């Protein structure tokens, strides 16, 4: 039985609800895009409806240095902007407990949390928001400190709710914690999993579009995705590496390791290689930092001789999306899965804009978009189209691109480790509390 226990099954009345969100939206102390926060508000409101008392938490940025084990604490990755946003948006009062780090090890205790919980119980506060989970010793480690942190968190709560779809890594606050509390999926988590099923069981044909800056981080998901999809389009450095391998050319910025990964990918999926759709027109630029009238040119990769050395290839040209065979493929698609910004965003948006516009014109197809950069650039390049799309049932925007790719690599909509932990807990019938 692979049933995910949902928060609707939980008795929350009067209980302290520890809720893991994915509110990783703060850049240099400011909220870059509130979409991930907004998507979790129904879960927060439902906790209030059921009489629960919420303690919220999220990670922000990458303050943990894996090579040294040190944690850097800075206002740049504080949760304070998130708390301020929720207070203004919902007209609620939030508090962040003052917890002091121990040197470079991060925060090691939660003793001040008791006072905050009393304020929550008496109504002096509507919610507690813990400091950045990655400021705590044990959040990202694989040693005993992970269990110590998870137990410490659990000791202050009655119920755990995971609504952090985008936080798919097995960390203390997403995975280990489940062992110590009755645990449930939040409303957003359930909604995201339901929509991942549309990738695994799509309305066909399924056109999958994936881009990235490193092939080695995408080879696993791509190898699984090419088996699910009817057509696979690559973008970014992973497409450049593919072109280098297939055509024997070199592109500045593409490493020998990237090309080796591209070769491995192609050889691993030989029987599905015809599904890979090439966009022949590519944009070469002299620099990754500037675009001028004379700095770039368009090539047809099919006409390049082996051994050709190119500068930086920073986009697929918009002309690709005027090709009859590409337009026909898009117009007959039943579903799209898009985890891609086709161009080098600040310099060359034309390829992405043309692609998003063509997808939008395919009115009958299901359009599944994942990845913060993908969604943010869609909204920036085509704000009117994006605004309409958010209220269109043929679109769905996932809050976590990496989470979807991990699920695809695992071969299951519920394959991510934090979700598996919820399922295993439920299957054991260990939801007492």
Secondary structure by P-SEA (a helix, b strand, c coil): cccccccccccccccccbbbbccccccccccccaaaaaaaaaaaaaaaaabbbbbbbbbccccccccccbbbbcccccaaaaaaaaaaaccbbbbbcccccccccccccccaaaaaaaaaaaccccbbbccccccccccccccaaaaaaaaaaaaaccbbbbcccccccccccccccccccbbbbcaaaaaaaaaaaaaacccccbbbbbbcccccccaaaaaaaaaaccbbbbccaaaaaaaaaaaccccccccaaaaaaaaaaaaaacccccccccccbbbbbccccccccccccccccccccccccccccccccccccccaaaaaaaaaccbbbbccccccccccaaaaaaaaaaaaacccbbbbbbcaaaaaaaaaacaaaaaaaaacccbbbbccaaaaaaaaaaccccccaaaaaaaaaaaaccccc
